[in-house]
């Protein structure tokens, strides 16, 4: 039953994605944007494998089946189900230039996150953080709100000598 549901869902999703890329191809072809047309055409041609791979990976995460059971049922249904893309397939889907742009963006995001984490750590050590910063601290520094309140009380006691 689950396999039939997955097959049905894969089929519908593939058709929906192909329709989307077909409309994009027509639009870009009419507007004379050759590069965007080629990108949409390439996506149209690769949509089957991508959708199958994505849905099978989602099924693995959601249902958490034993590997033997999953391979028995799903690998027969889809050849080498859930295998990650090899380098040749990745190279067909994304150019080296785009990959470098993504990498640069990712490193900028990481460095901004590290700077924010350091700023919040310094604020936590000093005390007196705003409510917005305290909310960020609980997420970024893995500190509970109760710990932050206790720290604020401790810092206030050190400064004033009064117990809160």
trRosetta pair geometry for C-beta under 8 A, 3 or more apart (Angstrom, degrees):
i j d omega theta_ij theta_ji phi_ij phi_ji
1 4 5.8 -55 -151 35 30 109
1 5 6.4 30 152 -18 64 106
2 5 5.6 -55 -150 36 33 113
2 6 6.3 32 152 -18 67 105
2 59 7.9 122 166 -150 114 125
2 63 7.6 67 -160 -94 150 156
3 6 5.7 -53 -147 37 32 110
3 7 6.3 34 153 -20 65 104
3 73 5.9 -129 -74 173 126 111
3 74 7.4 -159 -111 -87 99 63
3 77 5.8 -157 -156 -80 114 148
4 7 5.6 -51 -145 35 32 112
4 8 6.3 33 155 -19 65 106
5 8 5.8 -56 -149 37 29 111
5 9 6.2 26 155 -16 65 110
6 9 5.7 -57 -143 41 30 110
6 10 6.1 34 156 -22 66 106
6 55 6.3 146 -159 145 93 123
6 56 7.6 74 -173 -88 135 65
6 59 6.1 3 -107 -77 132 147
6 74 8.0 -34 100 -114 165 98
6 77 7.6 61 91 145 125 161
7 10 5.8 -53 -146 36 28 112
7 11 6.3 29 155 -20 62 107
7 77 6.9 -122 -74 -166 104 126
8 11 5.8 -57 -151 36 28 112
8 12 6.4 23 155 -14 64 107
9 12 5.9 -55 -145 38 31 107
9 13 6.1 27 158 -16 65 111
9 55 6.4 162 109 -144 112 144
10 13 5.9 -61 -145 41 27 108
10 14 6.1 29 157 -22 65 108
10 51 5.9 132 -153 130 76 107
10 52 5.6 46 -148 -97 131 68
10 55 5.3 -143 -88 47 89 161
11 14 5.8 -55 -145 34 27 110
11 15 6.5 25 157 -16 63 106
12 15 5.9 -56 -151 37 31 110
12 16 6.3 30 153 -19 66 108
13 16 5.6 -54 -146 37 32 113
13 17 6.2 29 157 -15 67 107
13 51 5.0 168 111 -159 114 131
13 55 6.8 157 41 -60 157 131
14 17 5.9 -58 -145 41 28 107
14 18 6.1 29 156 -20 65 109
14 47 6.0 132 -145 128 74 105
14 48 5.6 38 -135 -104 130 62
14 51 4.9 -163 -79 58 77 160
14 52 7.8 17 -71 -45 119 79
15 18 5.8 -56 -144 38 28 110
15 19 6.4 32 155 -22 64 105
16 19 5.8 -53 -152 32 29 112
16 20 6.7 30 150 -20 62 104
17 20 5.5 -52 -152 33 35 114
17 21 6.4 26 154 -11 68 105
17 47 4.6 176 115 -160 126 134
17 51 6.1 -162 13 -67 151 129
18 21 5.9 -57 -146 43 33 105
18 22 6.0 40 152 -27 66 106
18 44 6.1 81 -137 -148 69 82
18 47 5.6 -172 -71 71 74 156
19 22 5.5 -52 -144 33 30 115
19 23 6.5 30 156 -18 63 102
20 23 6.0 -57 -155 34 29 108
20 24 6.6 27 149 -17 63 107
21 24 5.3 -51 -147 38 38 115
21 25 6.2 43 153 -25 67 101
21 40 5.2 164 -161 -175 80 84
21 41 7.7 143 167 -87 111 22
21 43 5.1 -157 -116 99 133 102
21 44 3.8 -179 127 -79 138 86
21 47 6.4 -145 -3 -51 147 138
22 25 5.7 -50 -149 32 31 113
22 26 6.6 29 153 -16 63 104
22 44 6.5 102 -63 -118 60 132
23 26 5.8 -55 -149 37 32 110
23 27 6.2 33 154 -20 66 108
24 27 5.7 -56 -146 38 31 112
24 28 6.1 21 161 -11 67 110
24 36 7.6 -115 170 155 101 98
24 40 3.9 -157 112 -129 116 142
24 43 7.9 6 71 63 146 131
25 28 6.2 -61 -143 43 26 103
25 29 6.0 27 158 -21 64 112
25 37 5.9 78 -144 -149 64 76
25 40 4.6 -165 -70 113 70 125
25 41 5.6 91 -110 -71 119 74
25 44 6.4 -13 -44 -35 132 147
26 29 5.8 -57 -143 37 26 112
26 30 6.3 22 159 -15 63 109
27 30 6.1 -63 -152 38 25 107
27 31 6.3 5 159 -4 64 114
28 31 5.9 -63 -138 47 31 100
28 33 4.5 -84 -156 69 87 101
28 34 7.8 152 155 -78 105 13
28 36 4.3 -147 -128 100 138 103
28 37 3.9 -171 113 -71 121 75
28 40 5.9 161 15 12 142 139
29 32 7.8 38 177 -68 27 28
29 37 5.1 95 -68 -116 68 134
33 36 4.1 7 130 33 120 115
33 37 6.0 149 94 -24 69 88
34 37 5.5 -57 -147 36 30 115
34 38 6.4 31 156 -20 66 104
35 38 5.8 -53 -151 33 30 110
35 39 6.5 31 151 -18 63 105
36 39 5.5 -50 -147 36 36 114
36 40 6.3 34 154 -16 67 105
37 40 5.9 -58 -148 40 30 107
37 41 6.1 32 152 -22 65 109
38 41 5.5 -54 -144 37 31 115
38 42 6.3 32 156 -20 65 104
39 42 5.9 -53 -148 35 29 110
39 43 6.4 28 153 -16 63 107
40 43 5.6 -54 -146 39 32 112
40 44 6.2 40 152 -25 65 105
41 44 5.5 -50 -148 32 31 116
41 45 6.5 25 155 -15 63 107
42 45 5.9 -59 -150 38 31 109
42 46 6.3 10 158 -4 66 114
42 92 7.3 -168 -164 158 119 85
42 93 7.1 165 148 -119 119 52
43 46 6.1 -70 -142 47 29 99
43 47 6.3 55 157 -60 66 91
44 47 6.1 -30 -150 -14 27 118
46 49 5.9 -58 -170 45 68 107
46 50 5.7 63 137 -23 89 112
46 92 7.4 157 -81 116 138 116
46 93 6.2 167 168 -96 177 105
47 50 5.7 -64 -143 43 33 111
47 51 5.9 29 165 -19 72 110
48 51 6.4 -63 -148 37 21 104
48 52 6.4 16 159 -13 61 112
49 52 5.9 -58 -146 40 28 110
49 53 6.0 27 158 -19 65 112
49 89 7.9 -107 127 -157 153 137
50 53 5.8 -60 -146 39 27 110
50 54 6.1 25 158 -18 65 110
51 54 5.8 -55 -144 38 29 110
51 55 6.2 21 162 -13 66 110
52 55 6.2 -62 -144 40 25 103
52 56 6.1 21 160 -16 64 113
52 78 5.3 164 -180 -134 128 148
52 81 7.4 -106 157 -129 103 79
53 56 6.0 -60 -145 39 25 108
53 57 6.3 24 158 -17 63 109
53 82 6.5 131 -145 -109 66 33
53 83 7.6 -77 -121 58 107 53
53 85 7.7 16 -139 -53 168 86
54 57 5.9 -59 -149 37 27 109
54 58 6.4 27 153 -18 64 106
55 58 5.5 -52 -148 36 34 113
55 59 6.3 38 151 -22 65 103
56 59 5.5 -49 -147 34 34 113
56 60 6.6 39 151 -22 63 101
56 74 6.1 125 -141 -174 112 135
56 78 6.4 -110 -70 52 144 150
56 81 4.8 -150 -154 -179 157 100
56 82 4.4 -127 122 -66 121 87
57 60 5.6 -49 -151 32 34 114
57 61 6.6 31 152 -17 65 105
57 82 5.5 136 -72 -131 69 93
58 61 5.7 -57 -149 38 34 109
58 62 6.0 23 158 -13 69 111
59 62 6.0 -58 -137 42 29 104
59 63 5.7 -5 177 11 68 117
59 74 7.4 165 95 -99 141 144
60 63 7.0 -67 -125 52 15 87
60 64 7.3 65 170 -90 51 35
60 65 7.1 -88 -127 31 58 87
60 70 6.4 54 -107 -141 89 151
60 82 6.1 74 -34 -119 140 150
61 64 7.2 1 -176 -64 21 73
65 69 4.9 -112 169 85 115 114
65 70 4.3 140 87 -61 122 96
66 69 4.7 81 64 11 89 106
66 70 6.8 -166 86 -9 42 89
67 70 5.7 -58 -144 39 30 111
67 71 6.1 25 161 -16 67 109
68 71 6.1 -59 -146 40 26 106
68 72 6.2 30 155 -25 63 109
69 72 5.6 -55 -148 32 30 114
69 73 6.5 5 164 0 65 109
70 73 6.6 -73 -149 46 25 93
70 74 5.3 -19 177 19 68 123
70 75 7.7 82 129 -23 66 90
70 81 7.9 -135 156 91 91 128
71 74 6.7 -64 -109 55 19 86
71 75 4.6 10 -163 -11 63 130
71 81 7.8 -180 -121 51 53 109
72 75 7.2 29 -37 34 7 101
72 76 7.1 -5 166 -10 39 114
73 76 6.7 -78 -168 34 19 106
73 77 6.7 11 151 -16 60 115
74 77 5.3 -57 -148 37 38 114
74 78 6.3 -22 171 34 75 94
74 81 4.3 -114 141 77 100 167
74 82 7.2 38 130 -13 137 113
75 78 7.1 -77 -135 69 26 61
75 79 7.4 36 -175 -140 65 25
75 80 6.8 27 -142 -88 90 19
75 81 5.0 -130 -92 17 50 104
77 81 6.7 39 68 -67 88 138
78 81 4.1 96 76 -87 104 95
80 83 4.4 -18 157 -10 105 134
85 89 4.3 -123 -165 87 103 123
85 90 5.0 126 119 -56 127 84
85 93 7.6 -45 -164 12 163 138
86 89 5.5 91 54 13 67 101
86 90 7.2 -132 101 -5 32 93
87 90 5.6 -57 -146 38 34 111
87 91 6.1 36 157 -22 68 106
88 91 5.7 -55 -149 35 30 113
88 92 6.7 32 151 -22 62 103
89 92 5.7 -51 -154 30 35 113
89 93 6.6 21 154 -12 65 110
90 93 5.9 -68 -151 41 33 105
90 94 6.4 -34 174 37 72 98
91 94 7.5 -84 -128 62 21 61
91 96 7.8 2 -132 -56 85 81
94 98 5.0 -118 -172 84 91 126
94 99 5.5 108 130 -59 118 90
94 102 8.0 -13 -178 -6 144 140
95 98 4.8 96 56 8 81 100
95 99 6.9 -142 97 -5 43 88
96 99 5.5 -54 -147 37 34 115
96 100 6.3 36 153 -21 66 103
97 100 5.9 -55 -151 34 29 110
97 101 6.5 30 150 -19 63 104
98 101 5.5 -52 -149 35 35 113
98 102 6.4 36 153 -18 66 103
99 102 5.7 -52 -149 36 32 111
99 103 6.3 34 151 -20 64 107
100 103 5.5 -53 -146 37 33 114
100 104 6.3 35 154 -20 66 103
101 104 5.8 -52 -147 35 31 111
101 105 6.4 31 153 -18 63 106
102 105 5.7 -55 -149 38 31 112
102 106 6.2 32 153 -21 66 107
103 106 5.6 -54 -147 36 30 112
103 107 6.4 28 156 -17 65 104
104 107 5.9 -54 -147 37 30 107
104 108 6.5 32 153 -19 63 105
105 108 5.7 -56 -152 36 32 112
105 109 6.4 33 151 -20 66 105
106 109 5.6 -52 -149 35 33 113
106 110 6.3 33 153 -19 65 106
107 110 5.5 -50 -144 37 35 114
107 111 6.3 32 157 -17 66 104
108 111 6.0 -55 -144 38 29 106
108 112 6.3 29 156 -17 64 107
109 112 5.8 -57 -147 38 29 110
109 113 6.3 30 153 -20 64 107
110 113 5.6 -55 -148 36 30 112
110 114 6.3 29 155 -18 65 105
111 114 5.6 -51 -145 37 34 111
111 115 6.3 37 153 -20 65 104
112 115 5.7 -53 -148 36 32 112
112 116 6.4 31 153 -17 65 106
113 116 5.7 -56 -148 38 31 110
113 117 6.2 34 152 -22 65 107
113 140 7.7 -168 -167 -138 86 118
114 117 5.5 -51 -144 36 32 114
114 118 6.3 33 154 -19 64 104
115 118 5.8 -53 -148 36 30 110
115 119 6.3 32 152 -20 64 106
116 119 5.6 -51 -146 36 32 113
116 120 6.3 30 156 -16 65 107
116 136 7.3 -96 167 172 114 137
116 140 6.7 -107 119 -138 105 164
117 120 5.9 -56 -147 39 29 109
117 121 6.3 33 152 -23 63 106
117 140 5.4 -149 -102 161 80 122
117 141 6.8 142 -149 -76 82 78
118 121 5.6 -52 -147 33 32 114
118 122 6.5 31 154 -17 64 104
119 122 5.9 -56 -152 36 30 109
119 123 6.4 31 150 -18 65 107
120 123 5.4 -51 -144 38 35 114
120 124 6.2 40 154 -24 66 103
120 129 7.6 48 -144 -122 71 145
120 133 6.3 -179 -118 -170 88 93
120 136 5.9 -129 -101 112 139 110
120 137 5.0 178 -177 -92 121 81
120 140 5.8 100 48 80 164 133
120 141 5.8 -145 119 -40 125 120
121 124 5.6 -52 -148 33 30 113
121 125 6.5 31 152 -19 63 104
121 141 6.5 149 -80 -104 75 129
122 125 5.7 -53 -150 34 33 111
122 126 6.4 23 155 -10 66 109
123 126 5.9 -63 -146 44 31 105
123 127 7.9 -173 166 1 57 6
123 128 7.6 -114 -167 73 82 68
123 129 4.5 81 156 -89 120 108
123 133 5.7 -74 136 165 162 143
123 137 7.4 -123 85 -74 115 124
124 127 7.5 31 -174 -72 28 42
124 129 6.7 -8 -78 -35 52 138
124 137 5.9 131 -75 -133 116 139
124 141 6.7 51 -42 -68 155 179
124 143 7.2 142 -125 -12 146 170
124 148 7.4 -89 -128 -117 98 88
124 151 6.9 2 -172 135 82 162
127 151 6.7 -157 -100 138 94 94
127 152 6.0 134 -151 -114 104 58
127 155 3.7 151 -83 174 162 176
127 156 7.7 -168 175 -43 149 65
128 152 7.9 127 -60 -126 37 92
128 155 7.6 -119 -31 122 76 150
129 133 4.0 -119 -179 94 108 125
129 134 5.2 140 103 -58 117 77
129 137 6.7 63 123 -28 169 137
129 148 7.6 -70 52 -162 127 120
130 133 4.7 94 52 9 77 102
130 134 7.0 -137 96 -6 40 87
131 134 5.4 -51 -144 35 34 114
131 135 6.5 38 155 -21 65 101
132 135 5.8 -52 -153 32 31 111
132 136 6.6 31 149 -16 63 104
133 136 5.4 -52 -149 38 37 113
133 137 6.2 44 150 -27 67 101
134 137 5.4 -46 -146 30 34 116
134 138 6.7 35 155 -21 63 99
134 145 7.1 72 157 -127 109 80
134 148 5.2 122 -149 165 104 158
135 138 6.0 -51 -154 30 32 109
135 139 7.0 19 152 -7 62 107
136 139 5.9 -68 -155 43 35 103
136 140 5.5 5 164 1 77 119
137 140 6.3 -64 -122 50 24 92
137 141 4.9 -20 -166 26 68 122
137 143 5.3 -30 147 53 95 123
137 148 6.1 115 93 -91 137 133
138 141 7.3 -31 -79 54 12 84
138 142 7.9 33 -175 -134 39 12
138 143 5.6 -97 -106 78 49 70
138 144 6.3 42 -134 -140 101 20
138 145 5.4 -8 -91 -62 142 71
138 148 6.8 -77 -66 -22 93 136
143 147 5.0 -116 -176 79 90 132
143 148 5.9 99 132 -54 120 92
144 147 4.7 102 59 1 80 101
144 148 7.3 -144 98 -3 47 85
145 148 5.6 -54 -153 35 38 114
145 149 6.5 39 150 -20 68 103
146 149 5.7 -52 -148 35 34 111
146 150 6.3 33 154 -17 66 106
147 150 5.7 -55 -148 38 31 112
147 151 6.3 33 153 -21 65 106
148 151 5.6 -53 -147 35 31 112
148 152 6.4 35 152 -22 64 103
149 152 5.6 -52 -151 33 32 113
149 153 6.5 33 150 -19 64 103
150 153 5.6 -53 -151 35 34 112
150 154 6.4 35 152 -20 66 104
151 154 5.6 -52 -148 36 34 113
151 155 6.3 32 154 -17 66 105
152 155 5.9 -57 -149 39 29 109
152 156 6.2 30 153 -19 65 108
153 156 5.7 -57 -147 38 30 111
153 157 6.2 32 154 -21 65 106
153 164 4.9 -132 -136 54 95 122
154 157 5.7 -54 -148 35 30 112
154 158 6.5 31 153 -20 64 104
155 158 5.6 -51 -148 34 33 112
155 159 6.4 28 155 -15 65 108
156 159 5.8 -58 -146 39 31 108
156 160 5.9 -12 170 17 69 113
156 162 7.4 -52 141 70 94 84
156 164 5.7 33 92 -30 137 133
157 160 6.8 -72 -128 56 21 81
157 161 6.9 52 -176 -120 57 13
157 162 6.7 -125 -118 73 60 39
157 163 5.8 28 -112 -99 115 51
157 164 6.8 -117 -62 -2 89 89
158 161 8.0 13 -169 -67 12 48
